[in-house]
């Protein structure tokens, strides 16, 4: 009679596990937790099946706490699960040899979840140790191998990351995630040809692998080779039917046009993918970013403020306000999956874009709140610095930006790092600290050789030092990477050509500027006419 009762109780525990899992899927965390606690009360025995079930239930309970946002209880419960699972592994080899593999996999999963928690808390060393421990139980557990490789990349341990990727590719030569990571890794090592090769391999197998194509476009941008993107876009376009309406392809095209400083074309292509379930979130995010800064300026910067002399200030303000209103409308469509912080950052960036004092102060308060709860959050710190610049509180802005400058670069916050370095360089230029600004600009170009603004600032510094030939070289790069479309850069390039006695080049740039911007007459009077007169002399 007693054995039958034990079997019955076991079946109740198993049923409660399924019930708890169902409640979890339905996001009814309270009922899920209650079902697990009732099941755990049945698992008081010290026999091996009871211990196995207890570890399994605790792991599920940790997931419940994690989904409900209770980080502290998640970690406590996973620690208990790991302790119980360790006891299971000590006994399972003797008592149930056939179950060893499954129980080692369970231990690897628990360690992986603990590592994920540590990663979210930016406790990277602890996370690495958890992943390593998990792989001692199951060295072929792919999710942990991938996550560990990504973590090594985050902490800039490139050799360890490469070792993990090589192991993964030995197990599965066509593992897309490992291939993409190897490409990222080669890029970080400044081995651009090797990085491109890994993407080429993947895109030859799958021309419509749009996440890889988007990464390749970003890689080529950072390598200063955006002109090579066209062939990969054409390859994808030729590989699929009805390519013009394909959301993934339109997203990649939008990215290419954005990086080549053609915001109108970028918005058009992003708009064609913004309703897509896979690409819509990214497309809307980028559309808002373009609306907030269509001309790729240094928001909050003052160095180039007085350069647009030929542009009506009223006209410029009207254009900016129209763009802000568009961003506000798009923000209503922006629903980031599982990342409310991303929405809060963008929401306050849109609020701040109006540049009215009440809105800027409100956004600043929100950024400060985020920075308090999210330690070393680069987007929040940059938001604070930008707000301080709008409020003319430069020393406070500088303090936040210097804090960012001391942090290790990571690919997830790459854009914010770049903008922070540019804004701090702008502040240093305003103070006449050209050497300090130059160091930051070189850092920008180290991670993004296509950074038009960094080249422009470098040209400005050289010009101020009356090194006109060097200034012209830097402005040339700014002109090329800016798609030869920015009249201010064109003016400064032509001016430095004139000073460096490159008169024909100065005239050529003047013509290009006037063809695209006929309402920019000062380039004719101040440079074109003088260059022509000097040629005739």
URSULLIN-V815488 format. One record per residue. N is the residue number from 1. SS is DSSP state (h for helix, s for strand, l for the rest). BURIAL is + if it has 24 or more other ideal C-beta (glycine too) atoms within 12 Angstrom, else -. D_CENTER is the distance of its C-alpha to the mean C-alpha in Angstrom with 2 decimals. Layout:
# URSULLIN-V815488
n->(N/N)
ss->(SS/SS)
burial->(BURIAL/BURIAL)
d_center->(D_CENTER/D_CENTER)
This chain:
# URSULLIN-V815488
n->(1/2/3/4/5/6/7/8/9/10/11/12/13/14/15/16/17/18/19/20/21/22/23/24/25/26/27/28/29/30/31/32/33/34/35/36/37/38/39/40/41/42/43/44/45/46/47/48/49/50/51/52/53/54/55/56/57/58/59/60/61/62/63/64/65/66/67/68/69/70/71/72/73/74/75/76/77/78/79/80/81/82/83/84/85/86/87/88/89/90/91/92/93/94/95/96/97/98/99/100/101/102/103/104/105/106/107/108/109/110/111/112/113/114/115/116/117/118/119/120/121/122/123/124/125/126/127/128/129/130/131/132/133/134/135/136/137/138/139/140/141/142/143/144/145/146/147/148/149/150/151/152/153/154/155/156/157/158/159/160/161/162/163/164/165/166/167/168/169/170/171/172/173/174/175/176/177/178/179/180/181/182/183/184/185/186/187/188/189/190/191/192/193/194/195/196/197/198/199/200/201/202/203/204/205/206/207/208/209/210/211/212/213/214/215/216/217/218/219/220/221/222/223/224/225/226/227/228/229/230/231/232/233/234/235/236/237/238/239/240/241/242/243/244/245/246/247/248/249/250/251/252/253/254/255/256/257/258/259/260/261/262/263/264/265/266/267/268/269/270/271/272/273/274/275/276/277/278/279/280/281/282/283/284/285/286/287/288/289/290/291/292/293/294/295/296/297/298/299/300/301/302/303/304/305/306/307/308/309/310/311/312/313/314/315/316/317/318/319/320/321/322/323/324/325/326/327/328/329/330/331/332/333/334/335/336/337/338/339/340/341/342/343/344/345/346/347/348/349/350/351/352/353/354/355/356/357/358/359/360/361/362/363/364/365/366/367/368/369/370/371/372/373/374/375/376/377/378/379/380/381/382/383/384/385/386/387/388/389/390/391/392/393/394/395/396/397/398/399/400/401/402/403/404/405/406/407/408/409/410/411/412/413/414/415/416/417/418/419/420/421/422/423/424/425/426/427/428/429/430/431/432/433/434/435/436/437/438/439/440/441/442/443/444/445/446/447/448/449/450/451/452/453/454/455/456/457/458/459/460/461/462/463/464/465/466/467/468/469/470/471/472/473/474/475/476/477/478/479/480/481/482/483/484/485/486/487/488/489/490/491/492/493/494/495/496/497/498/499/500/501/502/503/504/505/506/507/508/509/510/511/512/513/514/515/516/517/518/519/520/521/522/523/524/525/526/527/528/529/530/531/532/533/534/535/536/537)
ss->(l/h/h/h/h/h/h/h/h/h/h/h/h/h/h/h/h/h/h/h/h/h/h/h/h/l/l/l/h/h/h/h/h/h/h/h/h/h/h/h/h/h/l/l/l/l/l/h/h/h/h/h/h/h/h/h/h/h/h/h/h/h/h/h/h/h/h/l/l/l/h/h/h/h/h/h/h/h/h/h/h/h/h/h/h/h/h/h/h/h/h/h/h/h/h/l/h/h/h/h/h/h/h/h/h/h/h/h/h/h/h/h/h/h/h/h/h/h/h/h/l/l/l/h/h/h/h/h/h/h/h/h/h/h/h/h/h/l/l/l/l/h/h/h/h/h/h/h/h/h/h/h/h/h/l/l/l/h/h/h/h/h/h/h/h/h/h/h/h/h/h/l/l/l/l/h/h/h/h/h/h/h/h/h/h/h/h/h/l/l/l/h/h/h/h/h/h/h/h/h/h/h/h/h/h/l/l/l/l/h/h/h/h/h/h/h/h/h/h/h/h/h/l/l/l/h/h/h/h/h/h/h/h/h/h/h/h/h/h/l/l/l/h/h/h/l/h/h/h/h/h/h/h/h/h/h/h/h/h/l/l/l/h/h/h/h/h/h/h/h/h/h/h/l/l/l/l/l/l/h/h/h/h/h/h/h/h/h/h/h/h/h/l/l/l/l/l/l/l/l/l/l/l/l/l/l/l/l/l/l/l/l/h/h/h/h/h/h/h/h/h/h/h/h/h/h/h/h/h/h/h/h/h/l/l/l/l/l/l/h/h/h/h/h/h/h/h/h/h/h/h/h/h/l/l/l/h/h/h/h/h/h/h/h/h/h/h/h/h/h/h/h/h/l/l/l/l/h/h/h/h/h/h/h/h/h/h/h/h/h/l/l/l/h/h/h/h/h/h/h/h/h/h/h/h/l/l/l/l/l/h/h/h/h/h/h/h/h/h/h/h/h/h/h/h/h/h/h/h/h/l/l/l/h/h/h/h/h/h/h/h/h/h/h/h/h/h/l/l/l/l/h/h/h/h/h/h/h/h/h/h/h/h/h/l/l/l/h/h/h/h/h/h/h/h/h/h/h/h/h/h/l/l/l/l/l/h/h/h/h/h/h/h/h/h/h/h/h/h/l/l/l/h/h/h/h/h/h/h/h/h/h/h/h/h/h/l/l/l/l/l/h/h/h/h/h/h/h/h/h/h/h/h/h/h/h/l)
burial->(-/-/-/-/-/-/-/-/+/+/-/-/+/+/-/+/+/-/+/+/+/-/+/+/-/-/-/-/+/-/-/+/+/-/+/+/-/-/+/+/-/+/+/-/-/-/-/+/+/+/+/+/+/+/+/+/+/+/+/+/+/+/+/+/+/+/+/-/-/-/-/-/-/+/+/-/+/+/+/+/+/+/-/+/+/+/-/+/+/-/-/+/-/-/-/-/-/-/-/-/-/-/+/+/+/+/+/+/+/+/+/+/+/+/+/+/+/+/+/+/-/-/-/+/-/-/+/+/-/+/+/+/+/+/+/-/+/+/-/-/+/+/+/+/+/+/+/+/+/+/+/+/+/+/+/-/-/+/-/+/+/+/-/+/+/-/+/+/+/-/-/-/-/-/+/+/+/+/+/+/+/+/+/+/+/+/+/+/-/-/-/+/-/-/+/+/-/+/+/+/+/+/+/-/-/+/+/+/+/+/+/+/+/+/+/+/+/+/+/+/+/+/+/+/+/+/-/+/+/-/-/+/+/-/+/+/+/-/-/+/-/-/+/-/-/+/+/+/+/+/+/+/+/+/+/+/+/+/+/+/+/+/+/-/+/+/+/-/+/+/+/+/+/+/-/-/-/-/+/+/+/+/+/+/+/+/+/+/+/+/+/+/+/+/+/+/+/+/+/+/+/-/+/+/-/-/+/+/-/+/+/-/-/-/-/-/-/-/-/+/-/-/+/+/-/+/+/+/-/+/+/-/-/+/-/-/-/-/-/-/+/+/+/+/+/+/+/+/+/+/+/+/+/+/+/-/-/-/+/+/-/-/+/+/-/+/+/+/-/+/+/-/-/+/-/+/+/+/+/+/+/+/+/+/+/+/+/+/+/+/+/-/-/+/-/+/+/+/-/+/+/-/-/+/+/-/+/-/+/+/+/-/+/+/+/+/+/+/+/+/+/+/+/+/+/+/+/+/+/+/-/-/-/+/-/+/+/+/-/+/+/-/+/+/+/-/+/+/+/+/+/+/+/+/+/+/+/+/+/+/+/+/+/+/-/-/-/+/-/+/+/+/+/+/+/+/+/+/+/+/+/+/+/+/+/+/+/+/+/+/+/+/+/+/+/+/+/+/+/+/-/+/+/-/+/+/+/+/+/+/+/+/+/+/-/-/+/-/-/+/-/+/+/+/-/-/+/+/-/+/+/-/-/-/-/-/-)
d_center->(61.79/59.31/57.22/56.98/55.72/53.01/51.88/51.84/49.72/47.27/46.98/46.29/43.44/41.93/42.29/40.67/37.63/37.30/37.91/35.30/32.73/33.73/33.39/29.87/28.94/30.61/28.61/31.96/30.97/34.25/36.48/34.39/34.73/38.43/39.07/37.47/39.55/42.69/41.93/41.33/44.74/46.29/44.70/46.84/48.61/47.93/48.38/45.59/44.79/44.47/42.06/39.93/39.82/39.10/36.03/34.83/35.42/33.70/30.53/30.65/31.36/28.31/26.18/28.08/27.37/23.65/23.42/25.54/23.31/25.95/24.07/27.26/29.43/26.87/26.99/30.80/31.38/29.31/31.28/34.49/33.43/32.77/36.18/37.97/36.28/37.39/40.93/40.63/39.66/42.67/45.03/43.65/44.64/48.27/48.58/46.36/45.39/44.12/41.42/39.96/37.11/35.99/36.23/34.24/31.47/31.68/31.39/28.31/26.65/27.59/26.19/22.90/22.69/23.62/20.94/18.27/19.72/19.66/16.01/15.19/17.54/15.88/19.28/18.06/21.58/23.09/20.55/21.29/24.99/24.80/23.16/25.81/28.53/27.52/27.73/31.21/32.29/30.72/29.36/28.43/26.21/23.27/20.72/21.36/21.34/17.91/16.50/18.39/17.13/13.43/14.69/16.61/13.67/11.95/15.34/15.92/18.93/18.67/22.23/21.98/18.84/20.85/23.84/22.16/20.86/24.37/25.98/23.92/24.78/28.39/28.49/26.84/26.58/24.72/22.00/19.05/16.38/18.21/18.61/14.94/14.37/17.42/16.11/12.93/15.55/17.93/15.52/14.96/18.78/19.15/20.91/19.61/22.57/22.08/18.39/19.54/22.46/20.52/18.71/22.14/23.76/21.52/21.78/25.53/25.87/23.63/23.23/21.67/18.90/16.37/13.21/14.57/15.60/12.26/10.89/14.21/13.98/10.81/12.76/15.90/14.47/13.52/16.95/18.66/19.99/18.82/22.48/22.26/19.95/22.96/24.78/22.06/21.75/25.57/25.76/23.71/25.78/29.01/28.18/28.00/30.51/29.81/26.69/26.76/25.97/23.41/20.25/17.95/19.59/19.47/15.72/15.48/18.19/16.51/13.47/16.15/18.16/15.44/14.68/18.49/18.97/20.84/19.53/22.56/22.08/18.34/19.32/22.13/20.16/17.38/20.40/21.92/19.12/18.40/21.09/19.94/19.24/16.53/14.87/16.07/13.36/10.68/13.58/14.75/11.52/11.51/15.27/15.18/12.98/15.59/18.41/17.44/17.37/19.02/20.43/17.34/19.25/18.47/18.70/21.39/22.52/26.25/27.00/27.03/28.23/31.81/31.25/31.26/35.00/35.78/33.48/35.14/33.41/34.51/33.13/29.75/29.67/30.74/27.95/25.32/26.83/26.91/23.18/22.57/24.89/23.05/19.74/21.78/23.09/19.79/18.51/21.39/20.03/16.53/16.74/13.55/14.84/15.18/12.68/15.07/13.23/10.61/13.87/15.62/13.24/13.44/17.12/18.00/16.28/18.52/21.41/21.12/21.04/24.75/25.47/28.48/29.30/29.51/26.11/24.45/26.28/25.31/21.57/22.07/23.82/21.04/18.38/20.97/21.46/17.82/17.78/21.04/20.00/16.45/17.22/15.08/12.46/11.09/10.41/13.95/15.53/14.42/15.80/18.94/19.39/19.16/21.62/23.90/24.01/25.04/27.64/28.87/28.21/26.87/27.75/25.70/22.66/23.23/23.45/19.99/18.49/20.61/19.28/15.66/17.22/18.72/15.61/14.21/11.14/8.31/5.71/3.23/4.67/5.87/6.83/8.46/10.12/11.46/12.79/14.30/16.03/17.32/18.72/20.35/21.76/23.14/24.87/26.32/27.60/29.30/30.96/32.06/30.07/29.17/28.81/26.17/24.29/24.68/23.16/19.91/19.94/20.57/17.53/15.43/17.33/16.99/13.26/13.67/17.31/16.94/16.10/19.07/19.21/19.45/22.30/23.89/24.01/25.43/28.02/28.88/29.56/31.74/33.53/34.33/35.75/37.77/36.39/36.39/36.01/32.86/31.58/32.28/30.33/27.16/27.73/28.33/24.80/23.46/25.84/24.86/21.05/21.73/23.62/26.89/26.50/26.20/29.83/29.22/27.81/30.64/33.16/32.12/32.06/35.51/36.78/35.93/37.43/40.50/40.68/40.27/43.10/40.99/42.72/42.22/38.43/38.50/40.51/38.25/35.11/37.21/38.16/34.61/33.61/36.75/36.32/32.99/33.82/37.61/37.38/36.30/39.89/39.64/38.37/41.68/43.87/42.23/41.19/42.49/46.08/46.17/44.85/47.46/50.20/49.34/49.55/52.96/54.29)
